[in-house]
Amino acid sequence: LGPIRVVAAAREPAFALSFDEDGVLIRGISPFVVRTWQIPAMSLHTEERPGDDPAAALPPPVSPASLHESDLPVVATAPGGDLVAVHSREGRSDVIAVIRISDGSLARWVRGARAAAWSADGRHFALGGQWGVLLAETTVTPG
């Protein structure tokens, strides 16, 4: 996870995020709501309110003391597999811990975020929480 810049944001909350295969939409889950946003503008594309709560199946946050363990409930994996994002807590705050798999080191600690996702090409990284969604773009050209 090198240098990035925030390129767009949405106000709607997201407790889980994923990019579609084409990298055109981001899907977000929050209590009783599923949304998609169009990339790169982050304009709301769809909003559904299913009868069952899709956020109820999300794993609980991991204790910061457990982040060294190998069987963590990963919320996102970077292309290439060397970085993973894990939902943790620091006091009353949600945190996304970005961990480097090769050596177990902590690459980023993003307080206030609860969700993360990488696009398949690694060009975009998204963070979400109660406050909404941020879309970031790498400032380094891969390859």
C-alpha positions as CSV (number, residue, x, y, z in Angstrom):
1,L,0.0,0.0,0.0
2,G,2.0,2.9,-1.3
3,P,1.1,6.5,-1.9
4,I,-2.6,7.1,-2.5
5,R,-4.9,10.1,-3.0
6,V,-8.6,10.3,-2.1
7,V,-10.6,10.9,-5.3
8,A,-14.2,10.6,-4.2
9,A,-16.5,10.0,-1.3
10,A,-20.1,9.0,-0.5
11,R,-22.1,9.9,2.6
12,E,-24.0,6.6,3.0
13,P,-22.5,4.2,5.6
14,A,-20.8,0.9,4.7
15,F,-19.8,-1.8,7.2
16,A,-18.5,-4.1,4.3
17,L,-17.2,-3.2,0.9
18,S,-16.3,-5.0,-2.4
19,F,-15.6,-4.0,-5.9
20,D,-17.3,-5.7,-8.9
21,E,-15.1,-7.7,-11.3
22,D,-15.1,-4.9,-13.9
23,G,-14.0,-2.2,-11.4
24,V,-17.1,-0.1,-12.3
25,L,-19.1,-0.4,-9.0
26,I,-18.4,-0.7,-5.3
27,R,-20.9,-2.6,-3.2
28,G,-21.5,-1.7,0.4
29,I,-23.4,-3.3,3.2
30,S,-24.8,-1.5,6.2
31,P,-27.6,-2.6,8.6
32,F,-30.6,-3.6,6.5
33,V,-29.2,-1.8,3.4
34,V,-27.2,-2.9,0.4
35,R,-25.9,-0.1,-1.9
36,T,-23.7,0.2,-5.0
37,W,-21.9,3.3,-6.1
38,Q,-20.4,4.0,-9.6
39,I,-16.7,4.6,-9.8
40,P,-15.0,7.0,-10.0
41,A,-17.6,9.6,-9.0
42,M,-19.1,7.5,-6.2
43,S,-22.6,8.4,-7.3
44,L,-25.3,6.2,-5.7
45,H,-26.2,3.5,-8.3
46,T,-28.6,1.3,-6.4
47,E,-30.1,1.0,-2.9
48,E,-31.9,-2.1,-1.7
49,R,-33.5,-2.8,1.7
50,P,-33.8,-6.6,2.0
51,G,-36.0,-8.1,4.7
52,D,-33.0,-9.7,6.4
53,D,-30.1,-7.7,7.7
54,P,-27.0,-8.4,5.5
55,A,-24.7,-6.8,8.1
56,A,-25.8,-9.4,10.7
57,A,-23.5,-12.0,9.1
58,L,-20.4,-9.8,9.4
59,P,-17.7,-11.1,11.7
60,P,-17.1,-9.3,15.0
61,P,-14.0,-7.1,15.3
62,V,-10.7,-8.7,16.2
63,S,-8.8,-7.7,19.4
64,P,-5.7,-5.7,18.6
65,A,-3.7,-8.2,20.7
66,S,-4.8,-11.0,18.2
67,L,-3.7,-9.3,15.0
68,H,-0.5,-11.5,14.9
69,E,-2.6,-14.7,14.5
70,S,-2.8,-16.5,11.2
71,D,-6.5,-17.3,11.1
72,L,-7.9,-13.7,11.2
73,P,-11.3,-12.9,9.7
74,V,-10.0,-10.9,6.7
75,V,-12.4,-8.3,5.3
76,A,-10.3,-7.6,2.1
77,T,-7.2,-9.0,0.4
78,A,-5.0,-6.8,-1.9
79,P,-4.2,-8.1,-5.4
80,G,-1.1,-10.3,-5.0
81,G,-2.2,-11.4,-1.6
82,D,0.6,-9.8,0.5
83,L,-1.7,-7.3,2.3
84,V,-5.0,-8.0,4.1
85,A,-7.4,-5.7,5.9
86,V,-8.9,-6.8,9.2
87,H,-11.6,-5.1,11.3
88,S,-10.5,-4.3,14.8
89,R,-11.3,-1.9,17.6
90,E,-9.3,0.6,19.6
91,G,-11.4,1.6,22.6
92,R,-14.8,2.5,21.2
93,S,-13.5,3.2,17.7
94,D,-13.6,0.9,14.7
95,V,-10.3,0.3,13.1
96,I,-9.1,-1.2,9.8
97,A,-5.7,-2.8,10.3
98,V,-3.8,-3.4,7.1
99,I,-1.4,-6.3,7.7
100,R,1.5,-7.4,5.5
101,I,1.2,-11.2,5.3
102,S,4.9,-11.9,4.5
103,D,6.2,-10.7,7.8
104,G,3.0,-10.0,9.9
105,S,3.8,-6.3,10.2
106,L,1.2,-3.6,10.5
107,A,1.2,-1.5,7.3
108,R,-1.7,0.9,8.2
109,W,-3.9,1.5,11.2
110,V,-7.0,3.4,10.0
111,R,-9.1,4.6,13.0
112,G,-12.8,5.2,12.3
113,A,-13.0,2.7,9.4
114,R,-14.8,-0.5,9.6
115,A,-14.7,-1.8,5.9
116,A,-12.0,-1.9,3.2
117,A,-11.7,-3.2,-0.3
118,W,-9.1,-3.3,-3.2
119,S,-10.1,-3.3,-6.8
120,A,-8.9,-6.3,-8.8
121,D,-6.2,-4.3,-10.6
122,G,-5.0,-2.7,-7.3
123,R,-5.6,0.8,-8.7
124,H,-8.3,1.7,-6.1
125,F,-8.6,1.2,-2.4
126,A,-11.9,1.9,-0.5
127,L,-12.5,2.5,3.1
128,G,-16.0,2.6,4.8
129,G,-17.6,3.2,8.1
130,Q,-20.6,4.8,9.8
131,W,-19.5,8.1,8.2
132,G,-19.6,6.9,4.6
133,V,-17.1,5.6,2.0
134,L,-13.8,7.0,0.7
135,L,-12.4,6.0,-2.7
136,A,-8.6,6.3,-3.0
137,E,-6.5,5.8,-6.1
138,T,-2.8,4.8,-6.2
139,T,-0.4,7.5,-7.2
140,V,2.1,5.0,-8.5
141,T,1.7,3.2,-11.8
142,P,2.0,-0.6,-11.3
143,G,4.7,-2.4,-13.2
